[in-house]
Amino acid sequence: MTDIIAVICKLLAPYNPEHKTLNAETDIPAELNIDSVGVLDFIMEVEDHFDIEIPMNVVSDTRTIGDLATYVQSQLNKA
Amino acid sequence: MVDLLEKHRAIADRFQRMIDMGVNALGVTNDQMISPTRAMVNGREIILAGTNNYMGITFDERCIAAGQKALTEFGTGTTGSRIANGSFALHTELEKEIAKFLNMKHCIVFTTGYQANLGMLSGLAGPKDTIYLDADSHSSIYDGCTLSGAKLVRFRHNDAADLDKRMARDENKEGGKLVVLEGIYSMIGDRAPLSDFVALKKKHDFQLLVDDAHSFGVLGPNGRGLADEAGLEDEVDFVIGTFSKSVGAIGGFGAGNHPLFNTLRYAMRPYMFTASASPASVATSIEALKILAAEPERRQRLWDNSARLFNGFRELGLETGSDIVSPVIAVKMPDELTTIAKWNALFEAGVYVNMAVPPGTPNRLCLLRCSVSAAHSFEEIDGIIAVFKEVVAS
């Protein structure tokens, strides 16, 4: 999980121009002030990095970096 | 008590910042419409370069007469849904006219274009299905997809290889698959490479829907839209369109050849639970369709005007959202504050365009979005270019 969180934080860099500190509890849209389209664009980057599917329906339930990492892990476990 | 509206504070602050810089770009009121391309706003005559009135048909005398006749014969409104008391002979006539125009078997008319996307997408796909939608899809597509309850997967804009990759990841082996494209994309004016996507149909076994909101009446030798232009009409399963652009009215439609297509009437909540389109609007749409079919020179005029504006902007060194000529021509701005300032300056100089900023734009672009009309004269097009030269390119 730690590795996944680290990758997610790296992928979030272009969406974090103020270089806010990121951790598992970071609420991605709220704390980084990313608009709805930006969040979806970021999720595509995560999908492609891990070669998994993250349907849009899941995105609204994955607010924090930790939520997203948990979902990524669950998808990787299926592979 | 939690104040429900407090969550919109950031929007209010952002809006106020725009107001503080000039007029309200999101609330311009046309006090009088002089023609399809000119309006009076606050006592000034403005050239309209952001109306989506592609065929410039809103003041056509035949359409106006048809609307007036419908008002007299059918009244001001239908006061009911299509599945209750709100189906008039005009609605079924319009559905037949559109099916004929598109050379498709079936058509269903909706009260607005937005509802057409909500209705069609939520009627076609359900919770067991998957919808693949282009990342730059219009908000009405996103909303229709959400209403469907289907699994939603975005693919990169106009990238069939990316769709191929995402479909290969699919775990849903039971439900249906729907791929949604647009003819002309509303913000930057490019269009889907249809043949690339059609090539994937055999591999991934999906049904294909094209939203021709901005391309109905505009693309193809018959004005039928993207598939008409690409010569691939047999490969597109469903077409969605609107009457609020080339048709110069309000309303929308879905069309297809599937034998169960009309069953959608009893499965689409945005069709069933709203009042049907007003008689006058339906009647003007019927007349407009006949005109679009009979007068292809309007389409040629639109493309001539589009090329003139596009080339004029390029000669000024302006960066456009798309590299191809299109009736939608968006000029890129560096940031939101510059966009607001330039929009104000254009408006002060007598030209109205659309101000488009994130999240309503792809890739967080800030745009001065123009849309061209067949009704623009060359003098008006040149006037728009001259104002851009003075205000934006300087």
Interface residues (C-beta under 8 A of the other chain):
Chain A: D35 S36 V37 G38 L40 D41 M44 E47 D51 I52 E53 P55 M56 N57 K78
Chain B: T130 A135 C145 T146 K151 L152 V153 R154 R156 R166 R169 D170 E171 P358 P359 P362 N363 R364
